[in-house]
Amino acid sequence: MRSICDGTLIAAQIKETYITTAMKSILIALAVVVMITACSVTRKSTSNSSLKEVAKSDSTEYGIIILDPDFDQWYLTRYSIALDRGNEVYRLYNRTAVMNWNDNFIRGKYRNIIENHLNYDYNIDYGLDVNRKLYWYFKFIEERYSIRLLN
């Protein structure tokens, strides 16, 4: 009887591990689909000719999704309009932080935190909202995990 209970416990642990792994895979796949959808080119059909010209010249929209559940609350408590900077300032900070992030990734440092390579093209202007949120995410990582990225 004892071996049956132990076997049930082991089977439950294996099942729990499988479910956890499957959930991680589903979340990663969902994140990839959202990123692809967010980065795809959108086209708007309008009847006004001036709006068509704007849509043609500004048809690519970028977005950023941060999966860390603690970031949003942290961001709301830290960010204020008084601390806001211009898009070019954010782009410069993000360039440095992305280089440091990718360097840490390549070296294998902080593997539990830096789990992927960031494909940030310095020649693309992702817009103020994306650059601002990315900058503040780097600030969050610096404060939370004491990893220097922006300097």
C-alpha positions, 0 to 999 in steps of 0.5 A: 500500500505504501508503494502505491501512495508513493507512485501516485505522488511521483505521478502527480509530480511528473504531471505537475512538471509537465503542465508547468512546462506546457504552460511555459511553452504556451506563454512563449508561443503566445508572446511570439504571436503577439510580437509578430502581430504587433510588428506587422504592417497595418494598412488603413483604408480611408476615403479622405485623401489626406488621411491616405497619405498619412497612412502610407507614410506612417504605416508601421506601428511598434509596440512593446509587451513586458511579461514581468508581472511586477513591472507594471506596478513598479512603473506606475509608482516610479514614472512621472511626467516630470521625469520624462525625456525626449525620444532621442534621449531614450533611444541613446539610453536604450542603445547602451542598455541593449548592448549591455543586455546582449553582452550579458546574454552572450556571456551567459551572465544572469541566466535566470534574468536575461534569457533572450537576445534583444533584436533592437535595430538602432536605425529604426525609430520605434516611437516615444512610447516604445522607447520610454517603456523599454528604458523604464524596463531597463531601470526596473531590471537595474533596481530589482536585480542590481544589473547595470545596463544603462551605464 
